[in-house]
């Protein structure tokens, strides 16, 4: 498994966010801080799969439980099923989720979240080879994995492999976009 120890952050209600020029919506306020962490690891076919996990820190205005419900609402709004079913956005009507891979970075864009995160070479190679990224939108908060914090492989495995986290998350295979030259 390969991952970075930095998590990119997007908090729609923070003063430095471009989307904060107007007041955040009630849903954005309940989401709190959204964070993205990448990793790559062998899939069932033995080849590396690039993963992105987006999760809340649980610091929304109404607390972690309201944040969980807000994440499920966002998933529903953009057409991502919650509960373990994997949506392949290459074949299904495309949800409003995009992943751009360029220059050692992944840019995840979806309603309520735009985050750029550095990705290891193993992750980039897997994304280019598969032409898809496995996105997990976790509804359960992960307050210990703060932006910029060291996330150990064991900590990542414990959270990302937790049956309850996976059962209550949205799962989608997102086609990779690149800058055309």
Secondary structure as UniProt FT lines:
FT   STRAND          2..3
FT   STRAND          8..10
FT   TURN            12..13
FT   TURN            15..16
FT   HELIX           18..21
FT   HELIX           26..31
FT   STRAND          34..42
FT   TURN            44..45
FT   STRAND          48..56
FT   TURN            61..62
FT   HELIX           64..77
FT   TURN            78..79
FT   STRAND          86..88
FT   TURN            89..91
FT   STRAND          97..102
FT   TURN            103..104
FT   STRAND          105..110
FT   TURN            111..112
FT   STRAND          113..118
FT   HELIX           121..130
FT   STRAND          132..137
FT   TURN            143..144
FT   TURN            147..148
FT   HELIX           153..160
FT   HELIX           163..167
FT   STRAND          170..177
//
